[in-house]
């Protein structure tokens, strides 16, 4: 949506500071984000769209605004996109108003940067924008001229949503960004060095672009191998299911029955289940373990607001496999050392016997299985994942 609106706006001969402000605000959210009537829609999103078109949409519903913009641009697609959730950064409230004055003061320098972000096709283009950001003054806090925010905190989210390849990284004051920069040993370096360090992660652990990097968030340091530690996580990857060569299976040393069977078919089942859950839960950030001592199958980030879900996949409903999965889950949870600790679940190829289900209920471990391509569960707390 932002790129469609950005293409329309930035192709105009005249673009006002108010319009740049509105375009940037499309990346903002508030603490109330999840519901259909989330607070940011009225407080931030509709005003942003009004700023872009220099209109007052405050009395209109989001449906009305979507219809208005769709007609204006002669695009049904942009109308549908407006109705979906947008934004991803809770920009500092103390600067939300004062930044508009800053845009006015620096408009002639900012407009070419916005246009360059929309047209960026390689790292060199983006690095030149980063270097231009370094030369900008800080953004004053309302009524506190001496308290200034770094310009990249405001600009990199805007350039992220405009970048056609989604390669422009977020470099702002979020805790996960600071932690990542610290891990990369560039926390106190110039913005250009921070940019180069962050884009150097593309291609690592399944991270392909800035959206993946943002999705990984606070787990990003766990994707990096340093002189003192090896990477322990990566984004969940598609598994091989058709090749006749020997297929890798996690924890082969632990899973005696599967190792004895030595069956490519069992390995295919395991990988097929992993691929299915990767597809069914594509709306979540999905990680898998990389450290030899913690090769967990799937970690679903924030499956239930703030809590993660750790899933162990097994290719058989036999009790022996379930028992092994139970031990692995508790071991992995201990090794992840997360607070709060993740909830636990086992994914099987079919519905197991009642005694297995009773055991898992007693241990407070969730159970999921597939019927065809449908993800099933009888656990109420996992019901929102099924389908």
Secondary structure, DSSP 8 states (H G I E B T S, - for coil): -HHHHHHHHHTSS---HHHHHHHHHTTB--S--SSTT-HHIIIIIHHHHHHHTT---TTS-HHHHHHHHHHHHT-HHHHHHHHS----B---GGGTTHHHHHHHHTHHHHHHHHHHHHH--SHHHHHHHHHHHHTS--EEETTEEEEEE-HHHHHHHHHHHH-TTS-----SS-HHHHHHHHHTT-TTS-HHHHHHHHHTTTTSTT--SHHHHHHHGGGGGGG---SS----EEE------S-SS----TTTTT-HHHHHHT-HHHHHHHHHHHHHHHHHTTTS-EEEE-STT---SEEEEEEETTEEEEEEE-S--SHHHHHHHHHHHHHHHHHHT-SS--EEEEEESS---HHHHHHHHHHT-EEEEEETTEEE---GGGGGG--
